[in-house]
């Protein structure tokens, strides 16, 4: 199965039809309709019905995911049951505050019992316990991506809301290393300041330079800069395609060593090339 590109993921409240439709009409790679933080307790059932309707309407032509309520809430069961039946229209279910692999295993069992064997999941790492257990979480069933949730994690740690990107390096590296070992995507969490575009670009570039695959955004104003930053340059894309073509030709010839532009190509170069090609959407 080919993973959804997630250079930029726009999050929209599942209870606000106008805002959700505007998000679904955007050019973000993925839209996450939120049933958790963005929806009050009184509107959970209403929002769930709306999200299913929107997923059925838009899911065939763009990547639509849903952030459900957490396992320790009364809405978790209904969310999983209803959205599991809408799996054909969903790119994934986003699970908040994942703290261990057992939670993902239980979700997998519930979905199997409900007759679904296809829908993928993304894990939000947004608690100290989740950070500690990222290696096990990354190897969980159905997992396609791990996303850092800075707001909840920062609150739990007592961090300032104006923490600089580099002060999150420990968490970012933990998530990135776990994701790469497990072969899942590593997605940087949202930047909540909608005014300081320079600060947003610095945070996004920092994550891209570390190796993250993309970034969550909470407003359309951040879509274009995120796409620009997480999309490989034309020069990089061209080199990646040439690397893969050279390796394919060498394999057909049965050649053991491959050179391109005077450089020996090895598996590390091939891995980097495949990741670049995936980011630009080429197959």
Wavefront OBJ file of the C-alpha trace (Angstrom):
o trace
v 0.000 0.000 0.000
v 1.340 3.445 -0.964
v 1.215 5.901 1.913
v -0.568 9.221 1.595
v 1.779 12.143 0.951
v 1.768 14.416 3.970
v 4.011 17.359 3.131
v 1.254 19.465 4.622
v -1.796 18.323 6.588
v -4.533 20.863 7.315
v -6.593 20.288 10.466
v -10.211 21.479 10.580
v -12.981 21.165 13.195
v -15.392 18.347 12.440
v -18.325 20.281 13.862
v -18.016 23.308 11.550
v -19.266 22.326 8.092
v -18.298 25.595 6.404
v -14.716 25.524 7.692
v -14.385 21.799 7.016
v -15.539 22.190 3.415
v -13.145 25.072 2.897
v -10.312 22.887 4.192
v -11.370 19.979 1.986
v -11.291 22.298 -1.008
v -7.726 23.403 -0.257
v -4.571 22.056 -1.886
v -3.151 20.584 1.309
v -1.996 17.004 0.755
v -4.280 15.775 3.524
v -7.124 17.176 5.600
v -7.734 15.930 9.142
v -11.278 16.501 10.364
v -11.090 16.814 14.139
v -13.575 15.169 16.509
v -11.401 15.692 19.579
v -10.187 19.079 20.840
v -12.134 21.159 18.317
v -15.543 19.707 19.261
v -17.422 20.288 22.526
v -18.898 17.333 24.405
v -22.428 18.390 23.487
v -21.658 18.239 19.749
v -19.658 15.010 19.502
v -22.463 12.898 17.994
v -23.482 15.629 15.557
v -19.879 16.165 14.466
v -19.339 12.432 13.953
v -22.299 12.255 11.577
v -21.068 15.315 9.661
v -17.541 13.946 9.350
v -18.811 10.668 7.898
v -20.910 12.574 5.338
v -17.930 14.728 4.338
v -15.611 11.727 4.121
v -18.029 9.958 1.787
v -18.332 13.087 -0.354
v -14.648 14.008 -0.617
v -12.735 10.835 0.212
v -12.680 9.420 -3.300
v -10.761 12.395 -4.687
v -8.541 13.621 -1.842
v -6.915 12.346 1.354
v -9.341 12.731 4.262
v -8.435 11.544 7.745
v -10.251 11.921 11.060
v -8.842 12.571 14.504
v -11.050 10.580 16.823
v -11.451 10.943 20.575
v -9.008 9.098 22.811
v -9.431 5.573 24.207
v -10.174 6.904 27.703
v -13.193 8.937 26.602
v -16.855 7.898 26.208
v -16.763 8.873 22.518
v -13.940 6.531 21.545
v -16.122 3.461 20.980
v -18.755 5.215 18.832
v -16.029 7.035 16.868
v -14.200 3.809 16.074
v -17.366 1.879 15.264
v -18.881 4.472 12.931
v -15.670 5.539 11.215
v -14.478 1.964 10.811
v -17.514 1.402 8.606
v -16.499 4.441 6.529
v -12.977 3.104 6.002
v -13.297 3.045 2.213
v -13.443 6.850 2.212
v -10.709 7.557 4.764
v -6.947 7.850 4.408
v -6.533 7.110 8.120
v -7.762 7.530 11.670
v -5.629 9.802 13.854
v -5.358 8.534 17.428
v -4.647 11.216 20.059
v -2.282 10.877 23.010
v -0.993 7.427 22.112
v 1.179 6.207 24.969
v 1.926 2.570 24.145
v 1.623 -0.067 21.454
v -1.141 -1.881 23.379
v -3.547 0.955 22.519
v -2.898 0.481 18.800
v -3.235 -3.288 19.152
v -6.631 -2.876 20.827
v -7.772 -0.500 18.057
v -6.657 -3.084 15.501
v -8.711 -5.799 17.250
v -11.795 -3.587 17.429
v -11.572 -2.693 13.754
v -11.120 -6.330 12.775
v -14.159 -7.325 14.825
v -16.113 -4.616 13.045
v -15.216 -6.113 9.693
v -12.582 -3.589 8.643
v -9.093 -4.701 7.683
v -7.915 -1.735 5.631
v -8.053 1.615 7.385
v -4.664 2.905 8.520
v -3.884 4.914 11.649
v -1.651 7.794 12.656
v -0.397 8.158 16.226
v -0.197 11.529 17.919
v 2.773 11.569 20.285
v 1.863 14.279 22.762
v 2.620 13.019 26.274
v 5.886 12.253 28.089
v 4.831 8.599 28.281
v 4.263 8.535 24.543
v 7.718 9.978 23.909
v 9.274 7.326 26.151
v 7.520 4.542 24.205
v 7.921 5.823 20.636
v 9.882 2.771 19.458
v 7.103 0.373 20.418
v 4.400 2.714 19.127
v 6.119 3.023 15.746
v 5.942 -0.756 15.309
v 2.204 -0.879 16.119
v -0.365 -2.399 13.737
v -1.871 -0.309 10.930
v 0.455 2.601 11.690
v 1.296 4.861 8.763
v 2.591 8.007 10.489
v 3.598 9.484 13.821
v 2.819 13.142 14.532
v 4.250 15.299 17.327
v 1.578 17.123 19.321
v 3.420 20.135 20.694
v 0.572 21.855 22.550
v -0.314 18.993 24.900
v 3.273 17.846 25.270
v 4.467 21.371 26.010
v 1.752 21.801 28.640
v 2.672 18.498 30.265
v 6.349 19.469 30.353
v 5.696 23.012 31.546
v 7.357 24.536 28.484
v 6.879 28.094 27.326
v 4.506 28.612 24.396
v 7.286 30.485 22.596
v 9.772 27.604 22.763
v 12.189 27.694 19.830
v 12.187 24.745 17.373
v 15.647 23.573 18.409
v 14.471 23.153 22.008
v 12.294 20.266 20.785
v 15.262 18.438 19.250
v 15.220 15.528 21.722
v 11.556 14.753 21.050
v 11.908 15.291 17.306
v 14.891 12.966 17.066
v 13.182 10.293 19.185
v 10.114 10.325 16.946
v 12.128 10.540 13.723
v 14.459 7.666 14.594
v 11.561 5.435 15.663
v 9.601 6.250 12.519
v 12.509 5.565 10.193
v 13.309 2.238 11.852
v 9.677 1.155 11.521
v 9.254 2.511 7.988
v 6.457 4.959 8.826
v 6.164 8.687 8.201
v 7.384 11.289 10.695
v 5.208 14.417 10.680
v 5.999 17.616 12.553
v 3.217 19.114 14.639
v 1.433 22.422 14.076
v 2.824 25.893 14.606
v 0.088 27.909 16.298
v 1.219 31.489 15.587
v -0.731 32.613 12.499
v 0.891 36.053 12.286
v 4.658 35.519 12.365
v 5.247 33.829 9.012
v 8.996 34.116 9.427
v 8.847 32.075 12.623
v 6.630 29.501 10.905
v 9.067 29.134 8.032
v 11.987 28.719 10.427
v 10.154 26.001 12.365
v 9.104 24.186 9.191
v 12.570 24.412 7.642
v 14.123 23.118 10.858
v 11.851 20.043 10.744
v 12.462 19.484 7.028
v 16.235 19.709 7.502
v 16.018 17.132 10.302
v 14.305 14.738 7.878
v 10.586 15.019 8.682
v 8.177 14.179 5.865
v 5.771 17.063 6.428
v 3.952 19.281 8.877
v 0.490 19.771 10.334
v -0.995 23.238 9.855
v -4.060 24.786 11.458
v -4.750 27.549 8.927
v -4.657 27.705 5.106
v -2.124 30.557 5.274
v 0.534 27.968 6.204
v -0.187 25.524 3.357
v 1.922 27.111 0.612
v 5.069 27.702 2.678
v 4.878 24.169 4.074
v 4.461 22.683 0.598
v 7.414 24.713 -0.640
v 9.655 23.659 2.239
v 8.753 19.948 2.218
v 8.813 19.553 -1.575
v 12.242 18.649 -3.003
v 13.797 21.121 -5.420
v 13.720 20.392 -9.133
v 17.436 19.661 -9.071
v 17.079 17.174 -6.208
v 14.086 15.521 -7.867
v 15.932 15.143 -11.168
v 18.959 13.587 -9.466
v 16.741 11.174 -7.516
v 15.021 9.986 -10.689
v 18.395 9.497 -12.382
v 19.680 7.512 -9.399
v 16.716 5.147 -9.484
v 16.945 4.780 -13.266
v 20.677 3.982 -13.056
v 20.100 1.392 -10.332
v 17.273 -0.215 -12.297
v 19.415 -0.390 -15.442
v 22.308 -1.904 -13.488
v 20.032 -4.536 -11.997
v 18.798 -5.497 -15.470
v 22.412 -5.864 -16.613
v 23.348 -7.833 -13.527
v 25.970 -5.237 -12.622
v 27.202 -5.237 -9.050
v 28.565 -1.678 -8.918
v 26.817 1.443 -10.164
v 28.191 4.915 -10.841
v 26.413 8.140 -11.685
v 28.248 11.399 -12.440
v 31.404 9.828 -11.050
v 29.751 8.868 -7.763
v 29.271 5.329 -6.525
v 25.638 4.577 -5.767
v 24.809 2.472 -2.734
v 21.684 1.593 -0.779
v 21.883 4.769 1.312
v 21.740 6.888 -1.843
v 18.869 4.743 -3.132
v 16.880 5.168 0.095
v 17.271 8.948 -0.071
v 16.257 8.956 -3.747
v 13.127 6.891 -3.085
v 12.106 9.265 -0.310
v 12.527 12.292 -2.582
v 10.496 10.651 -5.350
v 7.752 9.807 -2.860
v 7.617 13.422 -1.698
v 7.084 14.727 -5.216
v 4.353 12.181 -5.825
v 6.096 10.159 -8.514
v 5.565 6.423 -8.499
l 1 2 3 4 5 6 7 8 9 10 11 12 13 14 15 16 17 18 19 20 21 22 23 24 25 26 27 28 29 30 31 32 33 34 35 36 37 38 39 40 41 42 43 44 45 46 47 48 49 50 51 52 53 54 55 56 57 58 59 60 61 62 63 64 65 66 67 68 69 70 71 72 73 74 75 76 77 78 79 80 81 82 83 84 85 86 87 88 89 90 91 92 93 94 95 96 97 98 99 100 101 102 103 104 105 106 107 108 109 110 111 112 113 114 115 116 117 118 119 120 121 122 123 124 125 126 127 128 129 130 131 132 133 134 135 136 137 138 139 140 141 142 143 144 145 146 147 148 149 150 151 152 153 154 155 156 157 158 159 160 161 162 163 164 165 166 167 168 169 170 171 172 173 174 175 176 177 178 179 180 181 182 183 184 185 186 187 188 189 190 191 192 193 194 195 196 197 198 199 200 201 202 203 204 205 206 207 208 209 210 211 212 213 214 215 216 217 218 219 220 221 222 223 224 225 226 227 228 229 230 231 232 233 234 235 236 237 238 239 240 241 242 243 244 245 246 247 248 249 250 251 252 253 254 255 256 257 258 259 260 261 262 263 264 265 266 267 268 269 270 271 272 273 274 275 276 277 278 279 280 281 282 283
